[in-house]
Amino acid sequence: MKLVARKVSTDVEEEQVALLPEDPEDMWHAYNLIVAGDIVNAHAIRKVVTVNAGTGAAAAERVHTDLTIKVKSTFFDPAISSLRVSGVVVSENDHVSRGAHHTLDLDVNRSFTVIKPDGWDSVSKATLSQALSDDKHGAMAAVVMHEGLANVCLVTQFRTVLKTRVESVIPKKRDTASDQDAGMKRFFEKTLSSLLRALDFSASRPLLLASPGYVAGDFKEYIAKQGRDKSDKVLTAISKQAIVVHTNSGHVHSLNEVLKSPPVLAKMHNMNYAKEAQAMDNFFDLLKLDDGRAWYGSKAVERAVADGAVGPGGGVLLVNNSLFRSQDLATRKKYVALVDKVNVDGGLVRILSSDHESGQRLKMMGDIAAALNYPMLDLDDDGEEQEEEVLEVRDNGERHEEDESMLDSVI
């Protein structure tokens, strides 16, 4: 992402940043940066209907213009890195009136401007800084497979994208060995062609091959053989750099164990997803101890942060970035305040990508968790205590009615 211009004013409503996305990964950063309530200016194509004054005939044409809208919603397609921003026009021009609805299609190599009327909070500033960083460490290709199924993925700094899925019928064990070999050859041929179509290996992109058994290793040998037979330097380089890792299945969710494997961590230890995976593993290890230092869910984490328990000496706040894309301003501010409080207290904050496996694991725990620097107990017992009080009152009332009935019968 390239910073085109930045206007800073004492009037926060006029603070604006003009950005130029330079690659598909930048569109993901733009998706995390733009939220409901922001003002966005960008190029637009608008259908305009004009009426001929003489004949009264109407004619429609598509015109190119710049539009400024107040964002209501965003939609991001990770497969093609397409970002659509919808909202209401706040600055009219010759073609579009104020208050009209429009959807902007933000594209690579086409600049846009973002204005945040409520100011740039710490999370949005960190997102912008991340987007402008030149230290992207490349991206890695991964094929998670088993016999007859291959998932071709692109693992970037901040997200995992399933590029294509390959399925092929493999003869059963009761068939002849030659039929099985022919079936696997067709499967490998189809997988390799899909891999080369989906991803660019001209920049020596590292490749992970993961599978149960020997499928991944056999596929690596197949790539090497194709490189030799065709005198293809690209295929030869791919096979030499490919890392083969064992996994329990060929499904996409197995990428989590792949990314934690020692060979992958050794090769890609500086990439963001490796740090995210390690942070989640550390949290789950602490959670297993059940000693009051690992909590998840909004209510429990908020209480821990308020108490200062997510501070120096082991305090870590884990938050999914999806929480900061909420259309409710109050919700976004609440989680930004949690991040700011932990930073002030001296704890560590990790904002995880909900598009990575680590973010998906955190999602199952309410999108937020914390490792505390000292134990705290019963952080999530408020609801249970209230329920116990209700049951106690109900039981006391029922016993009181029974006592009165018994007294009446005696009298």
C-alpha positions in Angstrom: 0.0 0.0 0.0 1.3 3.4 -0.9 0.5 6.6 1.0 -0.5 9.2 -1.6 -1.4 12.1 0.7 -2.3 12.7 4.3 -4.1 15.8 5.5 -3.9 16.4 9.3 -5.9 19.1 10.9 -6.9 20.2 14.3 -10.5 19.5 13.1 -10.6 15.7 13.3 -13.4 15.6 10.7 -11.0 16.9 8.1 -8.3 14.3 8.8 -8.0 12.2 5.7 -5.6 9.7 4.2 -5.3 8.9 0.4 -4.0 5.4 -0.3 -3.0 3.5 -3.4 -3.3 -0.4 -3.2 -0.4 -2.0 -5.1 -1.2 -5.7 -4.8 -4.2 -7.9 -3.8 -3.0 -8.1 -0.2 -3.5 -4.4 0.1 -7.2 -4.9 -0.6 -7.4 -7.0 2.6 -5.8 -4.2 4.6 -8.3 -1.7 3.0 -11.1 -4.0 4.1 -9.9 -3.9 7.7 -9.3 -0.2 7.6 -12.7 0.9 6.2 -15.6 0.5 8.6 -19.2 1.7 8.8 -19.4 5.5 9.5 -16.2 6.3 7.5 -16.2 8.7 4.6 -14.6 7.3 1.4 -13.9 9.0 -1.8 -13.0 7.0 -4.9 -13.5 6.5 -8.6 -16.9 5.3 -9.6 -18.9 4.3 -12.7 -22.5 5.6 -12.5 -25.4 4.9 -14.8 -27.0 8.2 -15.6 -30.3 8.8 -17.5 -30.6 11.9 -19.5 -33.7 13.3 -21.3 -33.5 14.9 -24.7 -35.1 18.4 -24.3 -36.4 18.3 -27.9 -37.8 14.8 -28.3 -38.3 13.9 -24.7 -36.6 10.6 -25.2 -34.6 9.1 -22.3 -31.1 7.8 -22.8 -28.9 5.9 -20.3 -25.1 6.1 -20.3 -22.3 5.0 -17.9 -20.1 7.9 -16.8 -16.8 7.9 -14.9 -16.8 10.2 -11.9 -15.4 10.5 -8.3 -17.9 9.9 -5.5 -17.8 10.5 -1.8 -20.0 8.2 0.3 -20.6 7.6 4.0 -20.0 3.9 4.5 -22.9 1.7 5.6 -21.4 -1.7 4.8 -18.4 -3.5 3.1 -18.0 -6.8 1.3 -14.7 -8.5 0.7 -14.2 -11.5 -1.6 -11.0 -13.1 -0.4 -10.7 -15.4 -3.4 -10.2 -12.5 -5.8 -9.3 -9.8 -3.3 -12.3 -7.7 -4.4 -13.6 -5.0 -2.0 -17.0 -3.3 -2.4 -18.0 -0.3 -0.2 -21.6 0.7 0.0 -23.2 3.8 1.4 -24.9 7.1 0.9 -23.5 9.9 -1.3 -22.5 12.9 0.9 -21.1 15.2 -1.7 -23.1 15.7 -4.9 -21.8 16.4 -8.3 -23.2 16.8 -11.8 -24.1 13.2 -12.1 -25.2 12.1 -8.6 -27.3 13.9 -6.1 -26.7 14.0 -2.3 -28.4 11.1 -0.4 -28.3 8.7 -3.3 -27.0 5.2 -2.6 -23.9 3.9 -4.3 -21.4 1.0 -4.1 -17.8 1.8 -4.8 -15.6 -1.0 -6.2 -12.1 -0.4 -4.9 -9.4 -1.9 -7.1 -5.6 -2.4 -7.1 -3.7 0.5 -8.6 -6.6 2.9 -8.1 -6.4 5.3 -5.2 -9.0 6.1 -2.7 -9.4 8.5 0.3 -10.6 7.6 3.8 -11.9 10.1 6.3 -12.8 9.0 9.8 -15.2 11.5 11.3 -14.7 10.1 14.8 -10.9 10.2 14.5 -8.2 7.6 14.0 -8.1 5.4 17.1 -5.2 3.2 18.1 -6.4 0.1 16.2 -7.1 2.0 12.9 -3.6 3.6 13.2 -2.0 0.2 13.7 -3.9 -1.2 10.7 -2.8 1.7 8.5 0.8 1.3 9.7 0.6 -2.4 8.9 -0.8 -1.7 5.5 2.0 0.8 4.7 4.8 -1.5 5.9 7.1 -2.7 3.2 8.1 -5.7 5.3 5.6 -8.2 3.9 7.9 -11.3 3.9 6.3 -12.7 0.8 3.6 -15.4 0.8 3.7 -19.1 0.9 1.9 -21.7 -1.3 0.4 -24.7 0.4 -1.2 -27.9 -0.9 -3.0 -29.9 1.8 -4.0 -33.3 0.3 -4.9 -36.9 0.5 -5.7 -39.5 -2.2 -8.2 -37.9 -4.6 -8.4 -34.5 -2.8 -6.1 -31.5 -2.9 -6.7 -28.0 -1.4 -4.4 -25.4 -3.0 -4.0 -22.4 -0.6 -2.1 -19.1 -0.4 -0.8 -18.3 3.0 0.1 -14.6 3.4 1.1 -12.5 6.3 -2.4 -12.0 7.4 -4.8 -14.5 5.8 -5.2 -17.9 4.3 -6.9 -18.1 1.0 -8.3 -21.3 -0.6 -7.4 -20.7 -4.3 -8.8 -24.0 -5.7 -9.9 -27.5 -4.8 -8.9 -30.5 -6.8 -10.9 -33.7 -6.7 -10.1 -36.9 -8.7 -11.4 -40.5 -8.5 -8.7 -42.9 -7.4 -9.3 -46.7 -8.0 -9.9 -48.7 -4.9 -7.5 -51.2 -3.4 -9.3 -54.1 -4.9 -8.4 -52.8 -8.4 -5.1 -53.6 -10.0 -1.9 -51.8 -9.0 -1.6 -50.4 -12.5 -5.1 -48.9 -12.3 -4.2 -47.3 -8.9 -0.9 -45.9 -10.3 -2.7 -44.4 -13.3 -5.3 -42.9 -11.1 -2.7 -41.2 -8.8 -0.8 -40.0 -11.9 -4.0 -38.3 -13.2 -4.6 -36.8 -9.8 -1.1 -35.4 -9.5 -1.2 -34.1 -13.1 -4.5 -32.3 -12.3 -3.2 -30.9 -9.0 0.0 -29.6 -10.5 -1.7 -27.8 -13.4 -4.2 -26.3 -10.9 -1.4 -25.2 -8.6 0.5 -23.5 -11.5 -2.6 -21.7 -12.7 -3.6 -20.5 -9.3 -0.3 -19.2 -8.0 2.8 -17.4 -9.4 6.1 -19.2 -8.7 8.3 -16.8 -10.7 9.5 -15.2 -7.5 10.8 -18.4 -5.8 7.6 -18.8 -3.7 8.1 -21.5 -0.9 5.7 -24.4 -1.2 4.3 -26.6 1.6 3.0 -30.1 0.8 1.0 -31.8 3.5 -0.8 -35.1 3.7 -1.4 -38.2 5.7 0.9 -41.1 4.6 3.1 -40.7 1.5 0.9 -38.7 -0.8 2.6 -35.3 -0.3 6.1 -36.9 -0.7 5.0 -38.8 -3.9 3.6 -35.5 -5.2 6.9 -33.8 -4.6 8.7 -36.6 -6.5 6.1 -36.2 -9.4 6.9 -32.4 -9.6 10.7 -33.2 -9.7 10.2 -35.8 -12.4 8.1 -33.4 -14.5 10.9 -30.8 -14.2 13.5 -33.3 -15.4 11.4 -34.7 -18.3 10.4 -31.2 -19.5 13.7 -29.5 -18.7 11.5 -27.0 -16.8 13.6 -24.9 -14.4 10.6 -23.6 -12.5 9.3 -27.0 -11.7 12.7 -28.2 -10.7 13.1 -25.2 -8.3 9.6 -25.8 -6.9 10.4 -29.4 -6.1 13.7 -28.5 -4.5 12.2 -25.8 -2.2 9.0 -27.8 -1.3 8.7 -28.8 2.3 6.8 -32.1 3.0 4.9 -32.2 6.3 2.7 -34.9 7.7 -0.9 -34.1 8.7 -3.9 -36.1 9.8 -6.1 -35.2 6.8 -6.1 -33.4 3.5 -8.7 -30.8 4.5 -8.1 -27.1 4.8 -8.5 -27.1 8.6 -5.3 -29.3 8.8 -3.3 -26.2 7.9 -3.3 -25.3 11.6 -1.0 -28.3 12.5 1.0 -27.7 9.3 1.8 -24.1 10.2 3.0 -25.3 13.7 5.3 -28.0 12.4 9.1 -27.3 13.2 10.2 -27.3 9.5 7.6 -24.6 8.7 8.3 -22.5 11.8 12.0 -22.7 11.1 11.6 -21.5 7.5 8.8 -18.9 8.1 9.3 -17.9 11.7 9.1 -14.1 10.9 5.7 -14.3 9.3 2.7 -13.0 11.1 0.6 -16.2 10.9 3.4 -18.2 12.7 3.4 -15.8 15.6 -0.4 -16.0 15.7 -0.4 -19.8 15.8 2.3 -19.7 18.6 0.2 -17.2 20.6 -2.9 -19.5 20.4 -0.9 -22.6 21.3 0.6 -20.8 24.4 -2.9 -19.7 25.4 -4.3 -23.3 25.1 -1.4 -24.7 27.1 -2.2 -22.2 29.9 -5.9 -23.0 29.6 -5.2 -26.7 30.2 -3.5 -25.9 33.5 -6.9 -24.5 34.8 -5.1 -22.2 37.3 -7.1 -19.1 36.7 -4.6 -17.4 34.3 -6.4 -18.1 31.0 -9.9 -16.7 30.2 -12.0 -16.3 27.1 -15.2 -14.5 26.2 -16.0 -10.8 26.3 -17.3 -10.6 29.9 -14.5 -12.5 31.6 -11.8 -10.7 29.6 -13.2 -7.3 30.2 -13.2 -7.9 34.0 -9.6 -9.2 33.8 -8.4 -6.1 31.8 -10.3 -3.7 34.2 -8.5 -5.3 37.1 -5.1 -4.8 35.5 -4.5 -8.6 35.2 -3.4 -8.4 31.6 -0.2 -6.6 32.3 3.6 -7.2 32.4 4.8 -10.6 33.4 2.8 -12.7 31.0 -0.4 -10.8 30.3 -1.5 -11.2 26.7 -4.7 -10.0 25.0 -5.9 -12.0 22.0 -8.5 -10.2 19.8 -9.9 -11.1 16.4 -9.7 -8.2 13.9 -13.4 -8.9 13.0 -14.4 -7.2 16.3 -13.1 -3.9 15.0 -15.2 -4.2 11.8 -18.5 -4.0 13.8 -21.1 -1.6 12.3 -21.9 -0.5 15.8 -19.6 2.3 16.8 -20.0 1.6 20.5 -18.9 -2.0 20.1 -15.8 -0.9 18.2 -14.9 1.7 20.8 -15.3 -0.9 23.6 -12.7 -3.2 22.1 -10.4 -0.4 21.1 -10.5 0.8 24.8 -9.6 -2.8 25.9 -6.6 -2.7 23.6 -5.5 0.7 24.8 -5.9 -0.3 28.5 -3.7 -3.4 28.0 -1.0 -1.3 26.2 -1.0 1.2 29.0 -0.8 -1.5 31.7 2.3 -3.0 29.9 0.7 -6.2 28.6 1.0 -7.6 25.1 -1.8 -7.2 22.5 -2.1 -9.6 19.6 -4.8 -8.7 17.0 -5.4 -12.0 15.1 -6.5 -12.3 11.6 -10.0 -14.0 11.5 -8.9 -15.3 8.0 -6.2 -17.4 9.5 -6.6 -20.7 11.3 -5.5 -19.2 14.6 -8.3 -16.6 14.2 -10.8 -19.3 13.5 -9.8 -21.1 16.7 -10.2 -17.8 18.6 -13.6 -17.3 17.0 -14.9 -20.5 18.7 -14.1 -18.8 22.0 -16.0 -15.6 21.4 -13.3 -13.8 19.3 -11.5 -12.7 22.4 -9.2 -14.3 25.1 -6.6 -13.3 27.6 -3.6 -14.8 29.4 -3.3 -13.2 32.8 -0.1 -12.3 34.7 -1.7 -13.5 37.9 -4.6 -15.9 38.6 -8.2 -14.7 38.9 -11.1 -17.0 39.7 -14.8 -16.9 38.9 -14.6 -14.2 36.2 -17.5 -15.7 34.4 -19.7 -16.7 37.4 -22.0 -13.7 37.5 -24.7 -15.4 35.4 -24.5 -18.6 37.5 -24.7 -16.7 40.8 -27.8 -14.8 39.6 -29.4 -18.1 38.5 -28.5 -19.7 41.9 -30.1 -16.7 43.7 -33.3 -17.1 41.6 -33.5 -20.8 42.4 -32.9 -20.2 46.1 -35.7 -17.6 46.2 -38.0 -19.9 44.3 -37.1 -22.9 46.6 -37.7 -20.7 49.8 -41.0 -19.6 48.4 -42.1 -23.2 47.7 -41.0 -24.3 51.2 -42.9 -21.4 52.7 -46.1 -22.4 50.9 -45.7 -26.1 52.0 -45.2 -25.0 55.6 -48.5 -22.9 55.5 -50.4 -25.9 54.0 -49.1 -28.2 56.7 -50.1 -25.7 59.4 -53.6 -25.4 58.0 -54.0 -29.1 58.0 -52.9 -29.4 61.6 -55.4 -26.6 62.6 
